[in-house]
């Protein structure tokens, strides 16, 4: 793996982790966010964490 490809992979992983963390945080606050499978906004949370 080249240095450039390694950097691209690291950046992709960082933004994926940030997005996942934001979605999880919104669920904890009861604001939901996007459903991971449909990528649509949900009206209400079904799970309480």
PQR file of N, CA, C, O and H, with PARSE charges and radii, in Angstrom:
ATOM      1  N   UNK A   1       0.850  -1.164   0.000 -0.4000 1.5000
ATOM      2  CA  UNK A   1       0.000   0.000   0.000 -0.0000 2.0000
ATOM      3  C   UNK A   1       0.905   1.239   0.000  0.5500 1.7000
ATOM      4  O   UNK A   1       1.843   1.329   0.792 -0.5500 1.4000
ATOM      5  N   UNK A   2       0.619   2.172  -0.878 -0.4000 1.5000
ATOM      6  CA  UNK A   2       1.432   3.380  -0.950 -0.0000 2.0000
ATOM      7  C   UNK A   2       1.052   4.345   0.170  0.5500 1.7000
ATOM      8  O   UNK A   2       0.024   4.182   0.827 -0.5500 1.4000
ATOM      9  H   UNK A   2      -0.143   2.099  -1.521  0.4000 1.0000
ATOM     10  N   UNK A   3       1.898   5.350   0.374 -0.4000 1.5000
ATOM     11  CA  UNK A   3       1.618   6.341   1.418 -0.0000 2.0000
ATOM     12  C   UNK A   3       0.318   7.087   1.127  0.5500 1.7000
ATOM     13  O   UNK A   3      -0.474   7.348   2.032 -0.5500 1.4000
ATOM     14  H   UNK A   3       2.733   5.483  -0.159  0.4000 1.0000
ATOM     15  N   UNK A   4       0.109   7.424  -0.138 -0.4000 1.5000
ATOM     16  CA  UNK A   4      -1.106   8.159  -0.498 -0.0000 2.0000
ATOM     17  C   UNK A   4      -2.350   7.307  -0.256  0.5500 1.7000
ATOM     18  O   UNK A   4      -3.333   7.788   0.307 -0.5500 1.4000
ATOM     19  H   UNK A   4       0.752   7.212  -0.873  0.4000 1.0000
ATOM     20  N   UNK A   5      -2.309   6.059  -0.674 -0.4000 1.5000
ATOM     21  CA  UNK A   5      -3.448   5.169  -0.476 -0.0000 2.0000
ATOM     22  C   UNK A   5      -3.697   4.939   1.011  0.5500 1.7000
ATOM     23  O   UNK A   5      -4.845   4.851   1.447 -0.5500 1.4000
ATOM     24  H   UNK A   5      -1.510   5.668  -1.131  0.4000 1.0000
ATOM     25  N   UNK A   6      -2.634   4.845   1.777 -0.4000 1.5000
ATOM     26  CA  UNK A   6      -2.769   4.676   3.220 -0.0000 2.0000
ATOM     27  C   UNK A   6      -3.452   5.893   3.846  0.5500 1.7000
ATOM     28  O   UNK A   6      -4.294   5.752   4.733 -0.5500 1.4000
ATOM     29  H   UNK A   6      -1.701   4.917   1.423  0.4000 1.0000
ATOM     30  N   UNK A   7      -3.082   7.088   3.377 -0.4000 1.5000
ATOM     31  CA  UNK A   7      -3.705   8.314   3.881 -0.0000 2.0000
ATOM     32  C   UNK A   7      -5.169   8.400   3.518  0.5500 1.7000
ATOM     33  O   UNK A   7      -5.986   8.829   4.333 -0.5500 1.4000
ATOM     34  H   UNK A   7      -2.399   7.203   2.656  0.4000 1.0000
ATOM     35  N   UNK A   8      -5.517   7.995   2.300 -0.4000 1.5000
ATOM     36  CA  UNK A   8      -6.912   8.002   1.864 -0.0000 2.0000
ATOM     37  C   UNK A   8      -7.717   7.026   2.705  0.5500 1.7000
ATOM     38  O   UNK A   8      -8.833   7.342   3.120 -0.5500 1.4000
ATOM     39  H   UNK A   8      -4.854   7.646   1.638  0.4000 1.0000
ATOM     40  N   UNK A   9      -7.175   5.857   2.960 -0.4000 1.5000
ATOM     41  CA  UNK A   9      -7.864   4.858   3.780 -0.0000 2.0000
ATOM     42  C   UNK A   9      -8.078   5.383   5.199  0.5500 1.7000
ATOM     43  O   UNK A   9      -9.151   5.203   5.775 -0.5500 1.4000
ATOM     44  H   UNK A   9      -6.270   5.600   2.623  0.4000 1.0000
ATOM     45  N   UNK A  10      -7.059   6.030   5.759 -0.4000 1.5000
ATOM     46  CA  UNK A  10      -7.173   6.571   7.117 -0.0000 2.0000
ATOM     47  C   UNK A  10      -8.240   7.661   7.174  0.5500 1.7000
ATOM     48  O   UNK A  10      -9.014   7.718   8.130 -0.5500 1.4000
ATOM     49  H   UNK A  10      -6.187   6.176   5.291  0.4000 1.0000
ATOM     50  N   UNK A  11      -8.289   8.526   6.162 -0.4000 1.5000
ATOM     51  CA  UNK A  11      -9.286   9.597   6.132 -0.0000 2.0000
ATOM     52  C   UNK A  11     -10.687   9.018   5.998  0.5500 1.7000
ATOM     53  O   UNK A  11     -11.613   9.478   6.666 -0.5500 1.4000
ATOM     54  H   UNK A  11      -7.660   8.480   5.386  0.4000 1.0000
ATOM     55  N   UNK A  12     -10.851   8.017   5.147 -0.4000 1.5000
ATOM     56  CA  UNK A  12     -12.163   7.379   4.969 -0.0000 2.0000
ATOM     57  C   UNK A  12     -12.620   6.749   6.281  0.5500 1.7000
ATOM     58  O   UNK A  12     -13.776   6.894   6.678 -0.5500 1.4000
ATOM     59  H   UNK A  12     -10.099   7.643   4.604  0.4000 1.0000
ATOM     60  N   UNK A  13     -11.716   6.057   6.943 -0.4000 1.5000
ATOM     61  CA  UNK A  13     -12.050   5.409   8.211 -0.0000 2.0000
ATOM     62  C   UNK A  13     -12.412   6.445   9.270  0.5500 1.7000
ATOM     63  O   UNK A  13     -13.344   6.234  10.045 -0.5500 1.4000
ATOM     64  H   UNK A  13     -10.777   5.939   6.620  0.4000 1.0000
ATOM     65  N   UNK A  14     -11.685   7.563   9.311 -0.4000 1.5000
ATOM     66  CA  UNK A  14     -11.969   8.618  10.273 -0.0000 2.0000
ATOM     67  C   UNK A  14     -13.378   9.166  10.080  0.5500 1.7000
ATOM     68  O   UNK A  14     -14.132   9.278  11.047 -0.5500 1.4000
ATOM     69  H   UNK A  14     -10.928   7.735   8.681  0.4000 1.0000
ATOM     70  N   UNK A  15     -13.745   9.508   8.849 -0.4000 1.5000
ATOM     71  CA  UNK A  15     -15.074  10.084   8.608 -0.0000 2.0000
ATOM     72  C   UNK A  15     -16.177   9.060   8.826  0.5500 1.7000
ATOM     73  O   UNK A  15     -17.270   9.423   9.261 -0.5500 1.4000
ATOM     74  H   UNK A  15     -13.133   9.417   8.064  0.4000 1.0000
ATOM     75  N   UNK A  16     -15.921   7.805   8.537 -0.4000 1.5000
ATOM     76  CA  UNK A  16     -16.900   6.751   8.817 -0.0000 2.0000
ATOM     77  C   UNK A  16     -17.133   6.652  10.321  0.5500 1.7000
ATOM     78  O   UNK A  16     -18.274   6.552  10.771 -0.5500 1.4000
ATOM     79  H   UNK A  16     -15.033   7.511   8.184  0.4000 1.0000
ATOM     80  N   UNK A  17     -16.051   6.678  11.096 -0.4000 1.5000
ATOM     81  CA  UNK A  17     -16.160   6.593  12.552 -0.0000 2.0000
ATOM     82  C   UNK A  17     -16.866   7.823  13.121  0.5500 1.7000
ATOM     83  O   UNK A  17     -17.671   7.701  14.044 -0.5500 1.4000
ATOM     84  H   UNK A  17     -15.124   6.759  10.730  0.4000 1.0000
ATOM     85  N   UNK A  18     -16.573   9.000  12.581 -0.4000 1.5000
ATOM     86  CA  UNK A  18     -17.235  10.226  13.037 -0.0000 2.0000
ATOM     87  C   UNK A  18     -18.727  10.140  12.763  0.5500 1.7000
ATOM     88  O   UNK A  18     -19.539  10.457  13.632 -0.5500 1.4000
ATOM     89  H   UNK A  18     -15.919   9.099  11.831  0.4000 1.0000
ATOM     90  N   UNK A  19     -19.094   9.713  11.558 -0.4000 1.5000
ATOM     91  CA  UNK A  19     -20.512   9.585  11.208 -0.0000 2.0000
ATOM     92  C   UNK A  19     -21.227   8.595  12.096  0.5500 1.7000
ATOM     93  O   UNK A  19     -22.360   8.836  12.514 -0.5500 1.4000
ATOM     94  H   UNK A  19     -18.434   9.455  10.852  0.4000 1.0000
ATOM     95  N   UNK A  20     -20.584   7.494  12.386 -0.4000 1.5000
ATOM     96  CA  UNK A  20     -21.185   6.481  13.251 -0.0000 2.0000
ATOM     97  C   UNK A  20     -21.353   7.017  14.666  0.5500 1.7000
ATOM     98  O   UNK A  20     -22.374   6.772  15.308 -0.5500 1.4000
ATOM     99  H   UNK A  20     -19.664   7.298  12.047  0.4000 1.0000
ATOM    100  N   UNK A  21     -20.357   7.744  15.151 -0.4000 1.5000
ATOM    101  CA  UNK A  21     -20.428   8.321  16.494 -0.0000 2.0000
ATOM    102  C   UNK A  21     -21.510   9.375  16.615  0.5500 1.7000
ATOM    103  O   UNK A  21     -22.199   9.443  17.632 -0.5500 1.4000
ATOM    104  H   UNK A  21     -19.527   7.942  14.630  0.4000 1.0000
ATOM    105  N   UNK A  22     -21.668  10.200  15.586 -0.4000 1.5000
ATOM    106  CA  UNK A  22     -22.708  11.230  15.592 -0.0000 2.0000
ATOM    107  C   UNK A  22     -24.079  10.584  15.602  0.5500 1.7000
ATOM    108  O   UNK A  22     -24.963  11.005  16.348 -0.5500 1.4000
ATOM    109  H   UNK A  22     -21.108  10.145  14.759  0.4000 1.0000
ATOM    110  N   UNK A  23     -24.259   9.559  14.773 -0.4000 1.5000
ATOM    111  CA  UNK A  23     -25.557   8.876  14.725 -0.0000 2.0000
ATOM    112  C   UNK A  23     -25.873   8.227  16.067  0.5500 1.7000
ATOM    113  O   UNK A  23     -27.010   8.290  16.534 -0.5500 1.4000
ATOM    114  H   UNK A  23     -23.540   9.218  14.167  0.4000 1.0000
ATOM    115  N   UNK A  24     -24.889   7.615  16.682 -0.4000 1.5000
ATOM    116  CA  UNK A  24     -25.087   6.988  17.984 -0.0000 2.0000
ATOM    117  C   UNK A  24     -25.433   8.036  19.038  0.5500 1.7000
ATOM    118  O   UNK A  24     -26.305   7.813  19.878 -0.5500 1.4000
ATOM    119  H   UNK A  24     -23.965   7.564  16.302  0.4000 1.0000
ATOM    120  N   UNK A  25     -24.751   9.175  18.992 -0.4000 1.5000
ATOM    121  CA  UNK A  25     -25.038  10.258  19.930 -0.0000 2.0000
ATOM    122  C   UNK A  25     -26.444  10.800  19.767  0.5500 1.7000
ATOM    123  O   UNK A  25     -27.116  11.093  20.755 -0.5500 1.4000
ATOM    124  H   UNK A  25     -24.043   9.356  18.309  0.4000 1.0000
ATOM    125  N   UNK A  26     -26.899  10.937  18.518 -0.4000 1.5000
ATOM    126  CA  UNK A  26     -28.259  11.417  18.272 -0.0000 2.0000
ATOM    127  C   UNK A  26     -29.284  10.435  18.803  0.5500 1.7000
ATOM    128  O   UNK A  26     -30.320  10.839  19.332 -0.5500 1.4000
ATOM    129  H   UNK A  26     -26.353  10.699  17.715  0.4000 1.0000
ATOM    130  N   UNK A  27     -29.002   9.151  18.665 -0.4000 1.5000
ATOM    131  CA  UNK A  27     -29.930   8.144  19.194 -0.0000 2.0000
ATOM    132  C   UNK A  27     -30.017   8.239  20.710  0.5500 1.7000
ATOM    133  O   UNK A  27     -31.100   8.116  21.281 -0.5500 1.4000
ATOM    134  H   UNK A  27     -28.161   8.823  18.235  0.4000 1.0000
ATOM    135  N   UNK A  28     -28.882   8.456  21.360 -0.4000 1.5000
ATOM    136  CA  UNK A  28     -28.879   8.569  22.820 -0.0000 2.0000
ATOM    137  C   UNK A  28     -29.677   9.785  23.275  0.5500 1.7000
ATOM    138  O   UNK A  28     -30.302   9.760  24.336 -0.5500 1.4000
ATOM    139  H   UNK A  28     -28.002   8.555  20.895  0.4000 1.0000
ATOM    140  N   UNK A  29     -29.658  10.847  22.474 -0.4000 1.5000
ATOM    141  CA  UNK A  29     -30.402  12.054  22.815 -0.0000 2.0000
ATOM    142  C   UNK A  29     -31.868  11.961  22.419  0.5500 1.7000
ATOM    143  O   UNK A  29     -32.662  12.841  22.753 -0.5500 1.4000
ATOM    144  H   UNK A  29     -29.151  10.867  21.613  0.4000 1.0000
ATOM    145  N   UNK A  30     -32.229  10.902  21.710 -0.4000 1.5000
ATOM    146  CA  UNK A  30     -33.612  10.739  21.280 -0.0000 2.0000
ATOM    147  C   UNK A  30     -33.934  11.458  19.993  0.5500 1.7000
ATOM    148  O   UNK A  30     -35.106  11.605  19.646 -0.5500 1.4000
ATOM    149  H   UNK A  30     -31.584  10.187  21.438  0.4000 1.0000
ATOM    150  N   UNK A  31     -32.906  11.915  19.265 -0.4000 1.5000
ATOM    151  CA  UNK A  31     -33.135  12.630  18.014 -0.0000 2.0000
ATOM    152  C   UNK A  31     -33.050  11.714  16.804  0.5500 1.7000
ATOM    153  O   UNK A  31     -33.338  12.129  15.681 -0.5500 1.4000
ATOM    154  H   UNK A  31     -31.954  11.795  19.547  0.4000 1.0000
ATOM    155  N   UNK A  32     -32.668  10.507  17.025 -0.4000 1.5000
ATOM    156  CA  UNK A  32     -32.547   9.457  16.008 -0.0000 2.0000
ATOM    157  C   UNK A  32     -31.457   9.756  15.002  0.5500 1.7000
ATOM    158  O   UNK A  32     -30.287   9.538  15.318 -0.5500 1.4000
ATOM    159  H   UNK A  32     -32.434  10.170  17.937  0.4000 1.0000
ATOM    160  N   UNK A  33     -31.761  10.233  13.832 -0.4000 1.5000
ATOM    161  CA  UNK A  33     -30.784  10.384  12.772 -0.0000 2.0000
ATOM    162  C   UNK A  33     -31.172   9.492  11.619  0.5500 1.7000
ATOM    163  O   UNK A  33     -32.356   9.213  11.427 -0.5500 1.4000
ATOM    164  H   UNK A  33     -32.711  10.410  13.576  0.4000 1.0000
ATOM    165  N   UNK A  34     -30.202   9.037  10.848 -0.4000 1.5000
ATOM    166  CA  UNK A  34     -30.515   8.196   9.704 -0.0000 2.0000
ATOM    167  C   UNK A  34     -30.452   6.738  10.091  0.5500 1.7000
ATOM    168  O   UNK A  34     -29.623   6.338  10.908 -0.5500 1.4000
ATOM    169  H   UNK A  34     -29.241   9.263  11.005  0.4000 1.0000
ATOM    170  N   UNK A  35     -31.314   5.955   9.512 -0.4000 1.5000
ATOM    171  CA  UNK A  35     -31.289   4.515   9.740 -0.0000 2.0000
ATOM    172  C   UNK A  35     -30.125   3.943   8.946  0.5500 1.7000
ATOM    173  O   UNK A  35     -29.978   4.278   7.770 -0.5500 1.4000
ATOM    174  H   UNK A  35     -31.988   6.280   8.848  0.4000 1.0000
ATOM    175  N   UNK A  36     -29.293   3.095   9.538 -0.4000 1.5000
ATOM    176  CA  UNK A  36     -28.092   2.629   8.848 -0.0000 2.0000
ATOM    177  C   UNK A  36     -28.357   1.798   7.598  0.5500 1.7000
ATOM    178  O   UNK A  36     -27.494   1.737   6.722 -0.5500 1.4000
ATOM    179  H   UNK A  36     -29.413   2.824  10.493  0.4000 1.0000
ATOM    180  N   UNK A  37     -29.509   1.162   7.483 -0.4000 1.5000
ATOM    181  CA  UNK A  37     -29.765   0.325   6.316 -0.0000 2.0000
ATOM    182  C   UNK A  37     -30.466   1.077   5.195  0.5500 1.7000
ATOM    183  O   UNK A  37     -30.162   0.865   4.021 -0.5500 1.4000
ATOM    184  H   UNK A  37     -30.210   1.212   8.194  0.4000 1.0000
ATOM    185  N   UNK A  38     -31.386   1.939   5.538 -0.4000 1.5000
ATOM    186  CA  UNK A  38     -32.157   2.629   4.505 -0.0000 2.0000
ATOM    187  C   UNK A  38     -31.656   4.028   4.224  0.5500 1.7000
ATOM    188  O   UNK A  38     -32.000   4.609   3.194 -0.5500 1.4000
ATOM    189  H   UNK A  38     -31.633   2.111   6.491  0.4000 1.0000
ATOM    190  N   UNK A  39     -30.847   4.586   5.117 -0.4000 1.5000
ATOM    191  CA  UNK A  39     -30.337   5.947   5.001 -0.0000 2.0000
ATOM    192  C   UNK A  39     -31.468   6.964   4.905  0.5500 1.7000
ATOM    193  O   UNK A  39     -31.315   8.014   4.282 -0.5500 1.4000
ATOM    194  H   UNK A  39     -30.568   4.115   5.953  0.4000 1.0000
ATOM    195  N   UNK A  40     -32.582   6.656   5.512 -0.4000 1.5000
ATOM    196  CA  UNK A  40     -33.701   7.584   5.568 -0.0000 2.0000
ATOM    197  C   UNK A  40     -33.844   8.077   6.990  0.5500 1.7000
ATOM    198  O   UNK A  40     -33.402   7.424   7.935 -0.5500 1.4000
ATOM    199  H   UNK A  40     -32.707   5.803   6.018  0.4000 1.0000
ATOM    200  N   UNK A  41     -34.454   9.213   7.131 -0.4000 1.5000
ATOM    201  CA  UNK A  41     -34.690   9.733   8.473 -0.0000 2.0000
ATOM    202  C   UNK A  41     -35.848   8.982   9.105  0.5500 1.7000
ATOM    203  O   UNK A  41     -36.873   8.736   8.470 -0.5500 1.4000
ATOM    204  H   UNK A  41     -34.813   9.743   6.363  0.4000 1.0000
ATOM    205  N   UNK A  42     -35.669   8.630  10.342 -0.4000 1.5000
ATOM    206  CA  UNK A  42     -36.722   7.929  11.067 -0.0000 2.0000
ATOM    207  C   UNK A  42     -37.472   8.927  11.933  0.5500 1.7000
ATOM    208  O   UNK A  42     -36.905   9.936  12.354 -0.5500 1.4000
ATOM    209  H   UNK A  42     -34.836   8.830  10.859  0.4000 1.0000
ATOM    210  N   UNK A  43     -38.736   8.654  12.199 -0.4000 1.5000
ATOM    211  CA  UNK A  43     -39.557   9.561  12.986 -0.0000 2.0000
ATOM    212  C   UNK A  43     -39.374   9.365  14.478  0.5500 1.7000
ATOM    213  O   UNK A  43     -39.422  10.330  15.240 -0.5500 1.4000
ATOM    214  H   UNK A  43     -39.196   7.835  11.857  0.4000 1.0000
ATOM    215  N   UNK A  44     -39.169   8.147  14.898 -0.4000 1.5000
ATOM    216  CA  UNK A  44     -39.031   7.879  16.325 -0.0000 2.0000
ATOM    217  C   UNK A  44     -38.025   6.760  16.535  0.5500 1.7000
ATOM    218  O   UNK A  44     -37.880   5.866  15.701 -0.5500 1.4000
ATOM    219  H   UNK A  44     -39.131   7.362  14.278  0.4000 1.0000
ATOM    220  N   UNK A  45     -37.343   6.826  17.652 -0.4000 1.5000
ATOM    221  CA  UNK A  45     -36.379   5.773  17.985 -0.0000 2.0000
ATOM    222  C   UNK A  45     -37.123   4.566  18.527  0.5500 1.7000
ATOM    223  O   UNK A  45     -38.050   4.698  19.326 -0.5500 1.4000
ATOM    224  H   UNK A  45     -37.461   7.552  18.330  0.4000 1.0000
ATOM    225  N   UNK A  46     -36.713   3.414  18.092 -0.4000 1.5000
ATOM    226  CA  UNK A  46     -37.320   2.187  18.596 -0.0000 2.0000
ATOM    227  C   UNK A  46     -36.539   1.626  19.762  0.5500 1.7000
ATOM    228  O   UNK A  46     -37.096   0.949  20.626 -0.5500 1.4000
ATOM    229  H   UNK A  46     -35.960   3.307  17.443  0.4000 1.0000
ATOM    230  N   UNK A  47     -35.245   1.909  19.787 -0.4000 1.5000
ATOM    231  CA  UNK A  47     -34.395   1.405  20.863 -0.0000 2.0000
ATOM    232  C   UNK A  47     -33.959   2.555  21.744  0.5500 1.7000
ATOM    233  O   UNK A  47     -33.690   3.658  21.267 -0.5500 1.4000
ATOM    234  H   UNK A  47     -34.793   2.460  19.085  0.4000 1.0000
ATOM    235  N   UNK A  48     -33.895   2.289  23.011 -0.4000 1.5000
ATOM    236  CA  UNK A  48     -33.349   3.262  23.958 -0.0000 2.0000
ATOM    237  C   UNK A  48     -32.042   2.702  24.477  0.5500 1.7000
ATOM    238  O   UNK A  48     -32.001   1.593  25.009 -0.5500 1.4000
ATOM    239  H   UNK A  48     -34.114   1.394  23.399  0.4000 1.0000
ATOM    240  N   UNK A  49     -30.978   3.465  24.324 -0.4000 1.5000
ATOM    241  CA  UNK A  49     -29.665   3.012  24.778 -0.0000 2.0000
ATOM    242  C   UNK A  49     -29.339   3.603  26.117  0.5500 1.7000
ATOM    243  O   UNK A  49     -28.270   3.337  26.666 -0.5500 1.4000
ATOM    244  H   UNK A  49     -31.012   4.366  23.892  0.4000 1.0000
TER
END
